[in-house]
Amino acid sequence: MNEIDKLFELVINNGYCIGCGNCAAVENSPLIMYKNNEGKFIPKLKDNNYNNEISVLSVCPFFNDELDEDIIAENLYRDSNKIKHNEYTGYYINNYAGYVKDDQYRMSGSSGGMGTWITAKLLEKDLVDGIIHVKEDEKDNDTLFSYQVSESKNELFEGSKSKYYPIEMSKVIKYIQNNPGNYAVVGIPCFIKAIRLISEGNKEINERIKYTIGLVCGHLKSDYFAKSIGWELGIKPENLTNIDFRVKYEDKQANKYGVKVNGLINNKKVEKEAVSSSLYVTNWGHGLFKYKACDYCDDVLAETADITIGDAWLPEYVKDNKGTNIITVRDSDLNEIIKDNNELYLDKLSIKEIFQSQAGGFRHRREALAYRLFLDEKDKKWHPPKRIEASNKGIKNKRKEIYEKRIELYQESFNAYKKALEDKKFKNFIEYMNPYIKNYNKLIKKPLIYRFLAKFSFLRKIKRIVFN
């Protein structure tokens, strides 16, 4: 069996493809990326007559079993000055919570504005010629966002904020190959890993990508997510033209952000807005419209990126409505740019605080992943090679049930959406999903004593001892 056939049989047909586009970007690849009927990017054959010796498996972040995140990061950072290592952050020089003091950056970003600021600094200091990141796509009517190249500060601001939307990199990888220069790439953990993998066998890409900026990621969404938000707010899926997933409010905490959609209702341009948590599909714990591959990721903090940026979901920072980032720095050049910079407000964070800021993500990608792998191996199913060992030991029965229900939730969300499309009624999506969501919410509901203890600061230590 050649590598193309093996890619389809094991990765794509089993739902483990994250749609990064690496396999379509390798030289003479017979593959192209397209958005399937579930709103996800995956590859397909553009030509059945191809060289059977074309190698694609080594660049797949969900197949390569020789270069995992530990090995890639060790090769990149082990010799860096003052480098340290931890099982959660991977390698790191410093960990921070912080934000950009200039509100132009902070208010235009999802959190503290650090992503746009650091990429702007790379351009300003002529360390790179272009930034590869996700921006609004005005050319493709079926795709709201895509990877593009920014060469100025103003262009960077067009791509600020998080986009919970499917994207692929094959076109920008080819752009890098065809356009000499120095580049920085911004991406979620598996996409940064993909960049590292394709760089291994491509000298031009390896030399031209000077920096990588990782984004803490809960999971990647199908485009059903954006369309469902618009649909609930009155804009039919085919009429959605734009979405802002992270609207900040002066009178709310940073984690109480809003979402704004633009589109057509009765052929008239409209703009609708709502607090994100008030919408049906936006609970990240439910994981609706999640890529299956995301359940097989064990990298929360983009361990192969030179710097990782995310939301500081910690009590002392979440109260600030303007937003604060967590920042993990691995590259010495970037550390020099950041440390003691008077344009930034920075607090050094401990590993424990970094962990706490993303505790749910770590639990889902360590303990829960071990259990999902156990279920696959029990059923003798192939799964991507992971750093986490398959296991059901030490996991409470209730947690096992929660992990199984999460799989059910994202699987059924696609079925529910397709049914709603057939019926042309978003309320039918809600009716379909309600039994699954109510069952899950009942399962995760904390005991009354837990909720009581959580209200009183002097009893929180007792709560941690009893329930954690």
N, C-alpha and C positions, 0 to 999 in steps of 0.2 A: 504494500500500500504506500503510495507517495504521500508527501507532506500535506498537499492540498486536501486530499481525500481524508487524511487523518484529522486535519483541522476541522473539517465539517463533521465527521463522525463523532469525535469526542467533545470538541469545544462548542461549536456552533449549534449543532442539532440537540445538544443537551442543555442549551441555555446558558453556557458559561462565558459567552462572548460579551465583553464590555463595550465593544464598538469603537475601540481606540483608533483603528485604521492602520496600524502598523503593517499587517499582512498585505494590505493593498498598496503600501508605500514602498515595499522592497522592489529592487530592480527587476523589471520584466514580469512583475506579478500579474497574473490573469484575473485578479480580483478587483472589484470596485465596491465602495461603500454605498449603501442605500438605507432608507428608513423603511422598516417593515410594517406590517399591519398592526403592530402593537406600539408603534411610535418609538422604536429603538433602532439605532444604527447597527447594522451587521453587514458582513461582506457577502458578495455573490460573484459567481463567475461571469466575466464579460466575454470570455472566449474559451470554448471547450478544447481548443487545440493549443496546448501549452507545453512547455518543457517540464517533464515530470520530476526533474531534479531541483526545481526551484524550492528554496528553503524559506519557510514561513513560521515554523513552530518555535524557532529560537527567539523570535521577536514577540511572541504572544505572552502577555503578562499573566495569563491564566493557563499556560501550558509549560513554559520553560521550567524544568526541574533541576537545572544546574546553577542558575543564578537567581537566588531568592533575594529578598530585601536585605538580609543580614550580610550576604556575600558582596552584593553591589555596594552597600554603604561602607563596608569594611575597606574595600578597594579604593573608595573615594576619599574617606575621611580619617582612616586610622593614623596617618602620619601628620595630621593637622596639629598645630600648636594648641595646647591646653584642651584637647578633645577628651570628652568623657563618654561613657556609654551607659544606657539603662534599657531594660527590657520593654519599656513603654514608649520612650521617645526615640530609641535608637541612639545614634551618636549625637552629641550636642556640645557646643561650646558654652552657650548661655541660653537660659529660658526667661522670657519676660512676659509681663502684661503691660500693655501700653497703647498709646494712640498718638496721632500727629496733632500737634497744637494748632496748626493752620486748619480752620474749619472747612476750607475748600476741599481738602482731602477727606477729613473725617465725616462730614455730612454727605459727601457723595459716595462714600463706601458703605459696605454692609455693617462694619463694626468701627474700628478705630482709624481706618484709612491707610493702614500700613502697606497693603498690597500695592496700591497705586503709588504711594510715596517711594517705596524701595525701587520699583521699576523706573520711576521718574529719575531717581538718583543715578541709576545705571546709565540712562541716556545722557543725563546732564554731565556725568564724569567721562563720557565717551568710552565706557567700558563695553557697551553694546551699541549696535546700529538699529536694532529693532526688538520689540517685545511681541512675542507670540502669545496671544490671549484671546478670550472669548468676548465677542462684541455682537451687537444687534446686526442681523443679516438683512439688508435691504434689497438684496438681489433675488433671493429665493422665497417665493410666496408660501412655501410649505415649511420653511425652517426659520424660526424667529431669531436664533443665535448660531454663530459659527466661529471657529478659530480664524483669526485674522492677524495682520501685522500692524503694529503701531510704531511710528518713528518720531513722535513728538509728545510732549506733555498733554496737549489738548486732545490728541487722539487717544491717549491713555484713559482720560476721564470718560470717554465714550464707552469704555469697557469696564468701568468700575462696578462694584456690587456683584453678589453671587447670582449665578444663573442656574436654577434647578431644572436643567433642560438637557436633552441628549445632544452630544457633540462628537465629532470625530476629527482625527488629525492628519489623514492621508494627504490632503491638499497642501497643508502648511509644511509638512515634512518634505514634500517634493519642492515646495517653494525654497526652503532652506538649501536643498541640494542644488537648485538652479540659480541661486542668488548669493554669491560670495558675501560674507560679512560675519559679524558677531551678533549672536542672538541670546535672549533670555526667554525661557518658556514657563508659562504659568499653567498649573494643572492640578487635578485631584491626584491622590496617591497612586492609583493604578496607571494613570496616564504618564506621570513622571517616571514610574518604573518602566513603562513602555518606551519612553524616550531613552532611558539608560540602556535598554536591551537593543534597540535598533542602532544606537551609537556604537555598540560593541563590534558590529560587523560593517560599519559604514564610516570610513575615515573622514569624509566631508562633514557629516552630521556631527561626529564626535568633536571635530575641531571648531565648528561654527557655533555650537551651543555652549556658551560660556557659563551660564547660570540657569538654575532651575528654582522656581518658586512654587512650593507645594501648598495646597489648600486642605485644611482639615475637612473631611468629608463624612457625612452620615451615610449617604448612599446616593447613587445616581438615579434620576427619574426618567421615565418615558415621557414623551410629549403629551401623553394623556393627562399628566399632572397639571401642566399649564392650561390645557384646554378645559379641564374640569373646573378649575378655578374660574375661568372666564364664563363657562356655561352656567355655573351656579350664580354668577353675578349678572346673568341675562344675555351674554354674548355666546352665540352658538359656536361650536368648535371651528367651523370653516370660516368664521368671521372675526376670529381673534387676530389682531395685528401686532400687539406688543404687550409685554407684561413686565412690571417691576416687582420682584419678589420681596424686596426689603425696603419698605417705606418707614422712616423714623418719625416718632411722635414726641413732641415736647413734654407731654403730660403722662408718658408711659415709660416703663422700664425698657431697657435695651432688647429684652427677649419678647416684648409685647409689640412687635413690629407689624406693619400692615402690608397689604399687597394691592397693587394698582394695575388695572387692565384697560387696554384700548381696543376698540373694534367697531363693528357695525351692528346696530339694531334697527331693523326696518329701513336699511340702506342709509342710515344716518350715523355719522361718527359720534361715538360716545366714550366717556371715560368713567370707570367705576372703581370704587375703592372700598376695602373692608379690612378690619383687623384680621390678620392671618389666622389666628387661633379660633375665630368665629366660623371659619369655613369647614366644610365637611371632610375634605381630603388632606388637610394640612398638618395633621398630627403625625410627627415624624416617627413616633413609636409604633404607629400602625403600619408604616412602610408601604402605603398604597402606591402602585405603579413602579415599584422598585425593580431594577435589573436583578435577575437571579444571581448573576456573577457577584453582586455586592455582598451577598451572604457567604461568599467564599473569599473574602478579603480579610487579611489579618493586620493590615497597616492603617492605623488611625491617623498618625501624625506625619504621613508622607516621608518615611524614613530615608528615602533616596534623594530627597530634595536638599538643596543648599540652604534653604530657609523655609520654614513652614509657618503659615499664618492661619489663625482661626478665631473663633468667638471666645471671649473670656467669660464663659458661663459660670462665674463665681459670685457669691453673694455681695462681696465688696465692690464689684465692678458692674454687675448687671443693673444696679440702680441708676447708673448714669445713662440717660436716654440716648446720648450721642454715640455710645458704643465703645468698646475696648477690645483689643486683640490679645490673644496669646501668641507668642512668637518663640519659635525654637530655631536657633542659629547653628549651622554646622560648618559653613564656609568662613574662613578667616578674613577674606576681603569684605564680605558682607557684615561680619562682626565689627570690623573697624569702622564701617560706615555708620552703623547703628549706635555703638556704645558711646556714651557721653555726648551725644548729638543734641544740641539745644533746641532743635526743631521737634523733638519728641519728648513725651512724658513716658518714662519707663520704670517699672518695678521689677526687680529680679524675683523669679518664682522658683520654688522648690519643685522637685519631681512630684512630690505628693500633690501640690497644688495644680500642676499640669494635668496629672491623672484625674483629679477631682473635676477639673473643667470639662473633661470628656469621659466621665466615668461610665455613662451608659454605652458609649461607643466601644470602650475597651471591653466591657462585659459581653457585648454582643459579638465582638470579634475575637474573643479568647474563649471564655467558658461556653458560650452559645455555639460558636463555630466548632469547638471540639465535639459538641453533641450532634450537630448537623453532620459532621464527618462520620461520627459513629453510626448514625442512621443510614448514611450512604453505604458504608462498608458492611453493615449488617445486611443490607439488601443487595450487596455485591455490585454496586454502581460505581462507575469511574467518577472521580472528582479531581479538581485541580490539585497539584502538589502544594502543600501548605507547611508553614513552620510549626503550626499547632498540631499536636497529636490527636487522633480520634479517640474520644473517651466519653463515657457516661458516668464515671466514678466521681463521687463527691458533689454531684449535682442533685439538688432537691427535686422531688417529683413534680412539685408545683412549677419550678423553673423549667423543667423539661416540657411540661404542658404549655407554658408560655412560649417557649421557643418553637414548638410545633404549630401553635396557633398563628404565630407571626408568618410562617411559611404559607399557611392557608390564606391569611389576609392578603398578601401581595398577589398570590395566584388568582384568587377570586376577584380581586379588583379589576383585573384585565377582562375577565368574563363579564363582570357587571357593566363595565364601560361599553363593551361591544353590544350587550343587550340594550343598553340605554340608547346607543346610536341607532339600532334597528327600530326602536320604539320612538326615537326622536324626542325623548323626555328625560331630563336629568334626574327628575324625582324617582325614576325607575332604577337609576343607579343606587340612590340612597336606600330605596326599599329592598333592593337585592342585598346590599352590604350590611344593612342594619343588624340582622341576626348575628353575623360574624363579629361585628365590632362590639355589640353589646355583650356577647359571650366573652370576648377578649378583655374588655374593660372590667367586667365582673371578676375575671380571673386575677387581674393585676391590682385590684382595689386593695388598699392597705387596711389592716384591721383598725377598728375604732381607737384602740389604745395607742397605735402608732400615730394616728392623726392628732390625738390629744397631746402626746409628748412633743410632736413637732412644733406646737404652738408656743412652747416655753423653752427659752434658750438654756435655762439651767437644767432642763431635763433631756436635752439633746444627746448628751453623752450616754445616758441610759438607753435612749432609743437606738443609738449606734451599736451598743453592746448587745441588746436584745435581738435586733432585726438584721444586722449586717454580718 
